[in-house]
């Protein structure tokens, strides 16, 4: 071999070594998939003892140890939207399939909380929350009418249990929505949410990594609501999303609700927050024939964060006086 050829081969080998070395360094520095149990970045960009155990969809970790909602595939099942591009303000159909391990759309499901599948839609800044229930055709394609209210990146969660699988799955994927994008900052933590005449107060002491009891109390016009109606087999439905990566937690109250039953004013949940972080909580409840959603921001610490509703301000009493006999100091 000539010296020139040897030099060229040596230079080529050196270049390859440098290229592989650089690739290894970059791969080591950039984690392609963040560990599910790593506490979420603080920036917003974005069952208790005595309580009935429920086979919760969205509860706990998946088989890989990852929190629900962070992956598009799990256990051989894949969330496959028909498109990932939409226009804000335009009425459209959200269409998707759940691809099974055989690569075909799944057509057989086990009902969880009265439905074959629950679809959660929320923008990545945790605004615009919707919980909807699409319908499935014979081919296994799911669809539901929907209008994205603003531009940005939106997160879709499919919450379901395939027939033959012994656990529920929550798969997530992003879609892109064109149109005006104005980021909505996460609301400050508060223990009361008021809307349309309803006041919902939250109390509890959530602790990172442990089961915690959260209690929501519903009132309307200053009076406790005692005729909540069953919704998805319970008196309330709670979705919690971790700010930052939007990991998904999904629990229901221990009390089962049958048609015709009345509940309230309190709805209690057993919830496990996996890490110390800020979470957005979305409580769905049904009253007077309509489903309402109350939203809360909760900061969960490693040693517990006590959530205490504000003390009601007493209503001042009105003193009635007899004409001509005003109450004044008598001086004796």
LINFEN-V338335 format. One line per field, one symbol per residue. phi: phi as a letter, one per 20 degrees, with the letter a starting at -180 (. if undefined). A space follows every 10 residues. Layout:
phi=???
This chain:
phi=.fffffffff ffffffffff ffffffffed efcfffefgf fffecc.fgn dffcfffnem defeneffne cecalndcec ffbdccdfnd fbdecacdee gendffcccd fclmcfbddd cbffemdmfb cccfddefen eebbfbcfeb fpedddcdda cfgneebecc dcbecddfpg dcgdffffgb dccdalnecd ddcqcfcfnc fcddcdddcb mndfedcgdg clmbeacddc cefodmgdcb ccfffedegn fccofdcdce cdefbfadcd dcddbdblnc edcddcdced dfdncfdcff fgegfgeeee degncfecge mc
